[in-house]
Amino acid sequence: SVGGGATQTADGPPPARGVACADSGHRLVTFGGYSGSYSRLLSTFDAETLTWSRLMPSGRAPKPRQGATLTSFSSYLILYGGSDDVTPFGDVHLLRDVSADSPAAPSWQAPPVHCEPRGDCHEPPPREQHTATVVDRKVWVFGGLGGRGRERHALDDLHYLRVSYRRRVRGSDADAGADDGDDGTDVPRLTWHAAADLVQTPQFAPRARFGHTAIGMGERLYIFGGYASRAASLSDLHIFDTTSFTWSQPQPARAFTPEPRAGAAWAVSGRDAYLVGGCSVRADTSAVARHERCYDDVLVLKSKYVRRHSAAGSLVPTTSLAG
């Protein structure tokens, strides 16, 4: 049983950690993870029939990995990053036509990825345990764990991936301009942009972290918690406005701060965001032992914006977080 009467069939994924997950209509799609070995298994869970099934898309599948992100965007799922025992990944793969309503068979694509501004741009370094969140038709990637072996370290960089479409002229290799929509005949174009040089309030930006949680609400990106290191958990909340490129760190309207944690689940319903579970770690005074505590609580984040009395008349976030 997989909760709520769901049936674990032979097509369901095995227990694993670091699994990438995203929704596609009434389906939940999972990819990869680690369960004794690294996987690239692709499975779907149907929320209406409560059954698992296994997908075998055409095209070249991504390498086995854990700690990647899978993000819904238009008719695609975007897989980014992850790692195995040897290599952290920075590749981007598109999975198309996963929806049960699509008449076409699912397929993997790995289109060329560009970077702007040209001449002074670097793609994000490879990473795992980051977040990739859709806000304002862009995929915002923050933080994660980068580097190799003993040189692995938490990241604090912010990038966004813009997905546009080049319309293919039928019977020709030529393109007829760009189109922000997807009518099923367009070729996706992926472009990385570094946001660091555009940020207006870097003093409120989150510190380096991995295993954190992120959601998008309106035009804002919310970042919560995570690990600063293998022995330190975080409980801070940061908000990034994707229109003004400003970070803020609001103070809760109530005197309540959740326990530090990473690996929590966060979902939006209306104007509220629900945070579920997660685990925290701390090292003892000798830094030899590592203690972990996991939670089964549900926290609700209520957020609103009030106008600050200033010449600029800026909007300042206030939050209320309740258990």
N, C-alpha and C positions, 0 to 999 in steps of 0.2 A: 504494500500500500504506500502511496506517495502523498498522503494527506487528502482530506476532503473526498475520499472514495476513489481517488485516481488509481489506475491500475499500472503497475510496473511490469511491462512486457519485455520480451527479449529484445525489442527495438529500443528500449530506453537506455540512456547512458549509465555507465557504472558510477559509483561514488567517486568523486574526484575533487581536487582543489584547483583554484585558479581558472575556473571555467568562464568563458565569455558568454554573455547572455543578452538577448534583446527581444522585443516584442514585434510581431508582424501580423497585424490584424488581431484575430482571436487566437493566434499561435504564439508560443514562446519558443525561441530558437536558441540552441546552445551549441558552442563549438569548443573543442579542445579540452585542456585541463591536464592534470597530473594525477595518476592513480597507480604508481609503481613504474610507469613509463609515460612519456608525453604522447598526447593524442591529437588527432585532427578529426575526430568523430563529430559529425554534424547531425543533430537530432532536433525534433520539434515536439512540443507538447500542445495538444489541442485543448483549449479551455472549455470547449463546448461538449466534446465527447470524453474528456478526461483520459486521453490515451496518448502514448508516445508513438512516434514513428521515426524512422531513420531516413535521412536524405542522402542521395548519391548524385550530386550535381555534375554536369559536364564541365569541361575545362580543367586547368591545372589547379589542384587544391593547394592551399597554403601548407607550409611545413608544420609538423606537430609542435605544439607550444602550450604554455600556461600563461596566465596573467595578461592576455590580450583584451581588447575591448571590441564589442560588437554593437554597432549603433545604427538605428533605423533612420533612413533618409530617403524620402520619395519612394521609389519602387525598389530601392537597394538596401542591403545591410552592408555596412562598412566595417571591415575587420582591420584593426591597426595594432601593431606592436606585439608584445609578448616575449617569451624567452624559453630556451631549453637549457640543458646543463652547460652548454658551451657558448651560445650566442644569444644576445638580446636582439630583437628584431625591430626594424623601423619601416617595414614594408606595409603597403596598403592594398587590400584586396576587396573587391566588390562581389557581393552575392545577389543575384537578381532573380526575380520571379519566384520567391519563396511562398508568397501568399497562396492560399488554397483557391482563391478566385482567379488566379492567373492561368490563362490557357497554355502558356509556355512552360517548358521544363526548367527547373532551376539551373543556373550556370555560374561558375566562378569567372571573374575577370580580374586582370591586373594591369590596368591602363597606366601609361606613363604619368609620373607625378612631377609637376613643375613647381617652381619656387619664385616668389616675387618679394621685393623689387629685384629685378634682374641685375646681376653684377655685384650685389651686396646682400645676398640672401643665403641662408643655410637651412636645409631641412632639419626638423627636430632630430636630436640624437636618438638612437634606439632605446626602448624602455619597456617596462612591464609595470603592472599595478598602478597605472595612471588612470585618469578619467577622460572620456571623450563624450561631449554633451552637445546636442543640437540646440543652438539659440540663434534666432534671426537668420535662419537658413545657412548657417555655418556650423562646422563641427569644431568645438573648442576643446583642445587637448591641454591638460594641466598636469604637471608633476610626474611622479612615477619613480621607479628605481632604474637607474642607468649604470653604465660601466660593466666591467667584466671581473669575475672572480673576486679577489680581495679588494679590488678597486671599485666595487659597487657602491653607489651613493644615491641619496635622495635628490630629486630634481625640483626646481622651483620655477621652471620656465612655462610660458603660456604661448600657444600657437593656435592658429585656426586654419582649417582646411575648407577652402571654397570649392563647391561642386557646381560646375556649369555644364552646359551641353552644346556641342557643335552639331548642328543639324546636317545629317547626311542626305545628299541628293540621290534619290533612287537611280540606280544604273550608272552612278558616277562616284569617283573617289573624292570629289570636291565637297567642300562644306559651304553651306549657305548662311553663314553668320552664327552668332551665339544665341542661345535660348535658355532662359532660366527655368523653363518647364521641362517636362519629360513626357513626350507623346509616344514613347515606345520605339521611335526610329532615330533617336539622337544618341550621339557618342559622348559619354561623360568625360569631362576634363577636370582633373584634380590639381589644385594649386595651393601650396603651403604659404602662409604669411606668418612672420614673427610679430607678436604683439608687443614685445618688451619696449621697443623704442616709441610706441604710441601711448603707453600707459601714463596717465596724468598724476596719479597719486601712488607712487611705488611704496611709500612708507606704510600703506595699509595692505600691501600684498601679502599673501600667505607665505610662510616660511617653507623651505623644502620639505617634501613629504611623499609618501607612497601609501597605497592601501586606503586612501581617503574616499569620500563619497561626494558626488556632485549631482545637481539637478539644474534644469533651466525653468525659470518662471518669467513669463513675459519676455523682456529684453535683457534679463539679468541671469548671470551664472552664479550659483551658490556652491561654495566649497566648505566641507565640514570634516574635521577630525583627520584620522590617518596616523601613520607612524612617522616620527621624525628620525627614528633609528630603530634597530631591532629591539631596543630596550626602552623606548620612550614613545608613549601614545599621546595624541593631541585631542583637544575638545573645543578648539576655536572655530568660529564661523566667519567666513569672508564672502563678500558679494562683489561681483564684477559687473559693471554696467557696460554692455557691449556697444552702446551708441556713443557714450562719452569717454569710453576707455578709462574709467575710474574704478579703483578698488575702494571698498569701505569695510570697516569692521564694526558693525553695530553692537551696541550694548543691549542685552536683553531687557525688555520692559519689566520682566519679573526677575526676582532674585533667585534664579535657578540656572544652574549650569550642568549639563549632562556629564556623566562619567567619560573620561577620555576613551576613545575607541577607534578601531579601524575595521574595515570589512563589513560595515553595516549596509543595509539596504535602505534606499530612500526613494519615495514615490510621491507624485503630486496628485492631489484630488481637489479640484476647484482652486481656492486660494490658499489651501493648506498643504503642507508637506509632511509626510509620515516617515519617521526614521525608526527602523526596526533592527534590534540586535547589534551585533558587532562584538569585538574582543579587544581587551587592553593588555599591555605587557609592561612590566617594570623589572629592572635588575636589582638584585640585593646590593647591600653596601660594598660587597667585594666584587660585584659585577661578574660573578662566576655563574650564578644561577639566574634563570629567566623565568619569571612567574607570569602566567596568563590567566585572565579572568574573562569569561564570556557572559553576555547579557541576553535576556529574553524579553526586554521591555519594549514598549512602543511610545515614541515621543512625537509630539505634534508641534510643528513650527508654523506660527502665524506671523505673517509679515505685512507691514504696510509702510507707506512713505509719507512723511510729514514735511511741510515746507519750512526750511530754516529761515529765520529772519536775518537776511543778509542782502547786500546789494545785488548779489547774483540770484538770490531767491532759489537756491538749489534745493533739491529734494534729498532728504536724509532718511535712510532706512531705520526702522525700529522693529524689533522682533519680540515675540513671546513664545517661549518654548516650554511645553508642559509635558509631564509624564502621565 
